[in-house]
Amino acid sequence: MAVVIALGESDPSEVILKDIAIIFLSVISVVLLLFANPVGKFLRDEGIDVITRIFGLLLLANAVGSILTSRAKFLPGLTQ
């Protein structure tokens, strides 16, 4: 879904690129889901907890960056 949103404003002649990106990411998602059980057994609860915390931190950084970008766009006097 993020790929469709990100590429949604691009040139309409690049429809093939969008389709290839969606298919590629769909295949990667299916492969990851097929190997989720073996990876979960390998990582155990501690490894999954570490990965969850890392991705939570990345999500937080993305949210803060988005908020700061929006603030700079709507309140340009505060971006110093």
C-alpha atoms as an extended CHARMM CRD file, in Angstrom:
* protein
*
        80  EXT
         1         1  MET       CA              0.0000000000        0.0000000000        0.0000000000  PROA      1               0.0000000000
         2         2  ALA       CA              2.8650000000        2.3590000000        0.7690000000  PROA      2               0.0000000000
         3         3  VAL       CA              4.3260000000        1.7320000000       -2.6740000000  PROA      3               0.0000000000
         4         4  VAL       CA              1.0440000000        2.6680000000       -4.3360000000  PROA      4               0.0000000000
         5         5  ILE       CA              0.8280000000        5.8530000000       -2.2830000000  PROA      5               0.0000000000
         6         6  ALA       CA              4.4710000000        6.7760000000       -2.8750000000  PROA      6               0.0000000000
         7         7  LEU       CA              4.2990000000        6.1760000000       -6.5980000000  PROA      7               0.0000000000
         8         8  GLY       CA              0.7650000000        7.5050000000       -7.0020000000  PROA      8               0.0000000000
         9         9  GLU       CA              1.8480000000       11.0040000000       -7.9110000000  PROA      9               0.0000000000
        10        10  SER       CA              4.4320000000        9.9700000000      -10.4800000000  PROA      10              0.0000000000
        11        11  ASP       CA              4.1400000000       10.0950000000      -14.2460000000  PROA      11              0.0000000000
        12        12  PRO       CA              1.2850000000        7.9100000000      -15.5840000000  PROA      12              0.0000000000
        13        13  SER       CA              3.6710000000        6.3850000000      -18.1320000000  PROA      13              0.0000000000
        14        14  GLU       CA              5.4650000000        4.6210000000      -15.2780000000  PROA      14              0.0000000000
        15        15  VAL       CA              2.5790000000        2.2420000000      -14.5870000000  PROA      15              0.0000000000
        16        16  ILE       CA              4.7730000000       -0.7710000000      -15.4020000000  PROA      16              0.0000000000
        17        17  LEU       CA              7.2880000000        0.2820000000      -12.7530000000  PROA      17              0.0000000000
        18        18  LYS       CA              4.4900000000        0.4520000000      -10.1720000000  PROA      18              0.0000000000
        19        19  ASP       CA              3.2300000000       -2.9800000000      -11.1390000000  PROA      19              0.0000000000
        20        20  ILE       CA              6.7070000000       -4.4940000000      -10.9260000000  PROA      20              0.0000000000
        21        21  ALA       CA              7.3100000000       -2.9010000000       -7.5200000000  PROA      21              0.0000000000
        22        22  ILE       CA              3.9920000000       -4.1900000000       -6.1780000000  PROA      22              0.0000000000
        23        23  ILE       CA              4.6220000000       -7.7170000000       -7.4900000000  PROA      23              0.0000000000
        24        24  PHE       CA              8.1860000000       -7.7270000000       -6.1260000000  PROA      24              0.0000000000
        25        25  LEU       CA              7.1010000000       -6.6050000000       -2.6690000000  PROA      25              0.0000000000
        26        26  SER       CA              4.2250000000       -9.0820000000       -2.6860000000  PROA      26              0.0000000000
        27        27  VAL       CA              6.6070000000      -11.9520000000       -3.4600000000  PROA      27              0.0000000000
        28        28  ILE       CA              8.9630000000      -10.8470000000       -0.6890000000  PROA      28              0.0000000000
        29        29  SER       CA              6.0260000000      -10.6800000000        1.7410000000  PROA      29              0.0000000000
        30        30  VAL       CA              4.8870000000      -14.1880000000        0.8220000000  PROA      30              0.0000000000
        31        31  VAL       CA              8.4010000000      -15.5890000000        1.2240000000  PROA      31              0.0000000000
        32        32  LEU       CA              8.7940000000      -13.9200000000        4.6140000000  PROA      32              0.0000000000
        33        33  LEU       CA              5.4340000000      -15.2500000000        5.7630000000  PROA      33              0.0000000000
        34        34  LEU       CA              6.3290000000      -18.7740000000        4.6060000000  PROA      34              0.0000000000
        35        35  PHE       CA              9.5330000000      -18.6980000000        6.6430000000  PROA      35              0.0000000000
        36        36  ALA       CA              8.0370000000      -16.9370000000        9.6830000000  PROA      36              0.0000000000
        37        37  ASN       CA              7.7410000000      -20.0960000000       11.7870000000  PROA      37              0.0000000000
        38        38  PRO       CA             11.3650000000      -21.2880000000       11.2940000000  PROA      38              0.0000000000
        39        39  VAL       CA             12.6900000000      -17.7720000000       11.8510000000  PROA      39              0.0000000000
        40        40  GLY       CA             10.5830000000      -17.4450000000       15.0050000000  PROA      40              0.0000000000
        41        41  LYS       CA             11.9640000000      -20.7190000000       16.3440000000  PROA      41              0.0000000000
        42        42  PHE       CA             15.5050000000      -19.5780000000       15.5590000000  PROA      42              0.0000000000
        43        43  LEU       CA             15.1110000000      -16.1640000000       17.2290000000  PROA      43              0.0000000000
        44        44  ARG       CA             13.1150000000      -17.4150000000       20.2330000000  PROA      44              0.0000000000
        45        45  ASP       CA             11.2340000000      -14.9540000000       22.4370000000  PROA      45              0.0000000000
        46        46  GLU       CA             14.2950000000      -12.8350000000       23.2690000000  PROA      46              0.0000000000
        47        47  GLY       CA             15.2320000000      -12.2490000000       19.6420000000  PROA      47              0.0000000000
        48        48  ILE       CA             11.6780000000      -11.3970000000       18.6790000000  PROA      48              0.0000000000
        49        49  ASP       CA             11.5170000000       -8.9330000000       21.5790000000  PROA      49              0.0000000000
        50        50  VAL       CA             14.7260000000       -7.2400000000       20.3890000000  PROA      50              0.0000000000
        51        51  ILE       CA             13.4620000000       -6.9900000000       16.8150000000  PROA      51              0.0000000000
        52        52  THR       CA             10.1280000000       -5.6270000000       18.0400000000  PROA      52              0.0000000000
        53        53  ARG       CA             11.9130000000       -2.9030000000       20.0070000000  PROA      53              0.0000000000
        54        54  ILE       CA             14.1440000000       -2.0030000000       17.0460000000  PROA      54              0.0000000000
        55        55  PHE       CA             11.1910000000       -1.6950000000       14.6730000000  PROA      55              0.0000000000
        56        56  GLY       CA              9.2850000000        0.3020000000       17.2840000000  PROA      56              0.0000000000
        57        57  LEU       CA             12.2030000000        2.7120000000       17.4750000000  PROA      57              0.0000000000
        58        58  LEU       CA             12.2840000000        2.9980000000       13.6740000000  PROA      58              0.0000000000
        59        59  LEU       CA              8.5420000000        3.6500000000       13.6100000000  PROA      59              0.0000000000
        60        60  LEU       CA              8.9350000000        6.3440000000       16.2610000000  PROA      60              0.0000000000
        61        61  ALA       CA             11.7640000000        7.9940000000       14.3030000000  PROA      61              0.0000000000
        62        62  ASN       CA              9.6250000000        7.9550000000       11.1710000000  PROA      62              0.0000000000
        63        63  ALA       CA              6.6910000000        9.5180000000       13.0290000000  PROA      63              0.0000000000
        64        64  VAL       CA              8.8640000000       12.2590000000       14.5510000000  PROA      64              0.0000000000
        65        65  GLY       CA             10.3770000000       13.0200000000       11.1450000000  PROA      65              0.0000000000
        66        66  SER       CA              6.9210000000       13.2550000000        9.6270000000  PROA      66              0.0000000000
        67        67  ILE       CA              5.7300000000       15.5800000000       12.3830000000  PROA      67              0.0000000000
        68        68  LEU       CA              8.7690000000       17.8350000000       12.0240000000  PROA      68              0.0000000000
        69        69  THR       CA              8.3550000000       17.9780000000        8.2580000000  PROA      69              0.0000000000
        70        70  SER       CA              4.6930000000       18.9020000000        8.6230000000  PROA      70              0.0000000000
        71        71  ARG       CA              5.5220000000       21.5380000000       11.2090000000  PROA      71              0.0000000000
        72        72  ALA       CA              8.0910000000       23.0790000000        8.8880000000  PROA      72              0.0000000000
        73        73  LYS       CA              5.5820000000       23.1090000000        6.0610000000  PROA      73              0.0000000000
        74        74  PHE       CA              2.7260000000       24.7260000000        7.9950000000  PROA      74              0.0000000000
        75        75  LEU       CA              4.7380000000       26.8940000000       10.3960000000  PROA      75              0.0000000000
        76        76  PRO       CA              7.7910000000       28.0500000000        8.4310000000  PROA      76              0.0000000000
        77        77  GLY       CA              8.7910000000       30.5890000000       11.0830000000  PROA      77              0.0000000000
        78        78  LEU       CA              9.6220000000       27.8230000000       13.5790000000  PROA      78              0.0000000000
        79        79  THR       CA             12.1740000000       26.0000000000       11.4230000000  PROA      79              0.0000000000
        80        80  GLN       CA             15.3700000000       27.5490000000       12.6510000000  PROA      80              0.0000000000
